[in-house]
């Protein structure tokens, strides 16, 4: 993509709203591929989640060309932009990220987390793959090996591919108070974005919780699959009524 942008004189913009500021084990996600974007977008982590805060980082020549004249000085403006509280939070977050080595911690702890979750594959045939960078991790599920579980899996998938992952996400929150998310519409992937400050204690808590939830999934029939049946009934009811299905962010 960078070569094509350079070839045709197009600006390369890196969206670092989720991947930036240490999330992937480097300060910015594009650094994993040695890219040199012309513009970088930032948000969320920039204020530590305390207040809405976002920023655009651009090459100096792009900035000067955009805001070079008095009649263009407000070419981009927002009602609540550039407020003092957001900027103070942004500076504080950057200082903490640097002082507490959170980028390095994300790389180290993220690798350990993926290693421990991947080790569960030997016990739970539901797990297909664990992938990610730093503390931006996805756990992909697929059809299990056991015959009874295959039938239950196929029923869920026939209605909506997202239902199994949603079943896991729901139990992780309701039973273990751990917030995760389905990665997207019609995907068997659970997304994990833990705080950059976590350590090995929190990793073990997560892995044990996931192990517990997946163990419950191996009991068919059982409470987990009853939850899945509730999802199926809700999905079918939604289709009959013509209501739009929710899409994961």
N, C-alpha and C positions, 0 to 999 in steps of 0.2 A: 504494500500500500504506500509506503514512504517513497519507494522508487517511482511509482506512478505519479504521485503528487509532485515530486521534484521534476519529473520529465515534462509534465504539462502545466507547471506553474500553479498548482493548486495547493492551498494551505492544508497542512495536516493537523487535525484537531484531536487531542486525546481526552476522552471523557474519563476523568479520574474521580468522579463523584463517589463511587463505591470503592474503587481500587486504590485511590490515592492516600497519601499520608500514613504509610506503613502497613496498610491492610494486607498486602501480598508478600510482605517480608522485604520489600524495598520501599523507598520513600514514595515512588510512583510506579504504577504497573508497567508503563512503557519501558522502564529501565531493564526489565527482564530480557528485552529483545534489542537493547542498545539503540532505541529509536530517538529521534530528535524532533518532537512535534513543534509546530509553530505557535500553537495555542493550547493551553491546558485549562480544563474546567474543574473546579473544586467545590465541595459543599459538605454538609453533614458533619464529618469528622473534624472539619476546620474549627468548629466551636465546641467540640467534645459533646455534641448533642444538647448543649445547654440552651442555646437560642438559635433561631434560623440564621444561617450564615453561608454565603457562597462567594466565590471569587473566580475571576478569569485571569490567567497569567498568559501574557503574550510577549513575543519578541519586541524589543524596543522600537524597531522600525515600523512594525505593524501598528503599534500603539500611536506613534507619532503621526503616521499617515491618517489614522482614523480620527484623532482628536487634534489635528494640526491647526485648525482655524477657529476663530471665535464662534462662527455660525455652526460649527460642528462639536462644540464642547459639551453639549448635552445630547449627543446622538444616541446615547444609551443612558436611560435614567429610570429609577423606580421610586415609588413613594417612600418605602422604608429602607432603601439602600443606604449603605455607608453610615449606619448608626454607630454611635460610640460603644454601646454594650456589645454588639456583635464583633466589632474590631478588637475590643479588649479580650473577649473570649477566644478569638482567633489567635491572638498573640500568646495567650496563656497556654492554649492547646499545643501550639508549636513548641513552646518552651518545654512543656512536660514530655512531649514525644522525644525531644532531643535529650533532655536531662535524664530521663528514666530508660533510655535505650529501647523504646517500644518497637522500633522497626526491627531491631535485632531479635527482640523477644518474640515478635510475630513469626519470624523465620524459624527460630529454634522450636518454639512451642507448637507452631503449626505443623512442622515436620513430625514431631512426636505424636501429635493428635492423629494425623493421618496414618501413622504407623500402627497405633493402637486400635484404631477403628478397622483398618485393613486386616488386622489379626482376627477380627470377629468373623471374617468370611469363612474360615475353617469350620465354624460352629453354625453359622446362619447362611443357608444357601440363597436367602433373599438378596444378599449384598452382591452386586455385580462388580462395582468399581468404586474406589475412593480416589478423588482427584482434587487438585487445587494448588494454590500457592499461598504460603504464609497462613494467615487465618481467614482465608476465603476458600471454603472447602465445600465440595459437593459429594454426597453419597448417593450413588445410583443403585436402584433396586431392579431386580428382574424376576422372572418366573422361577419359583423354587423347584427343587428336585423331587420332593415327596409328592406322591400321587394325590392325596387328599388336598394338600395345599395348592397343587397345580389347578385343581378344579375351582377352588375359592378365588385364586388369583385371576383366572380367566373370566370368572363372573364379574369381578370388579372392573377388569380391563374392558370388557365388552360394553359396559356402561360409560366409563370414563377412565382414561389412562392415569389420571391424576389421583384417583381415589386411594390407592394403596399408600402412596407417599403422604397423602393428607391424613390417613389413618395413623401413621407413625407420628407425624407432627402433632396431631391432637393429643395423643397419649403422652408424648414427651412433655407437653405443657401441663395437661390436667393431672398427671400422676407424679411428675418429677419437677414441675415448675421450670422447665427449660424451654426457652423460646427458640424455635427454628422456623423454617419456611419452605414450602414447596417452591422449587426453582422457577417454575413457569407452567403455563397451560399445557395439558396433555404430556407432562413429563414425570418420569419415575425418579426424580432427583430431589433429595432434601438438601437445602442450602444451610450452611452453618457460617455465621459471621459473629463469633464471640468477641468480647472486648479485648483490646490489645494488651491489657494488663493481666490477663489470666496466667496461671501457673500450672504446675503438674497436678495439684490438688483438684483444680476445676476440671482438668482433662479427665482424670479418673472418675469424677462424678458423672461427666457426660458419657463416657464409655460404658460405665456400669448401668446408667439409665437406658442407653440404647440397647445394651445386651438384654436388660430386663424386658423392654418393650418387644423386641424381636423374639424373645423366648415365649412371650404370651401369644405372639402370632403363630407359633408352631402348634398351638393347641386348637385343633379344629374338630368339632365346633367349640367355640369359646367366646369369652367377652369381647376380644378384639374383633373377631369376625362378625359379632352382633353389631358392633359399632360400624363395621364396613357395610352391613346390611342396611343400617340406618342411612348411611350416605347414599346407597343405591336407591332407596325409597325416596329420599329427598331429591336426587337427581332426576328420577323418573317423574316425580310430581312437578318439578320445575319445567321439564320438557312438555308435559301435558298442558300446563297453564300458560306456556309460551314465555315464561320469565327468562331473562338472560342469565347465563351461568357466570359466576364470578371468575375473574382471571387473576392469577397471582401476579404481584408486582415484581 
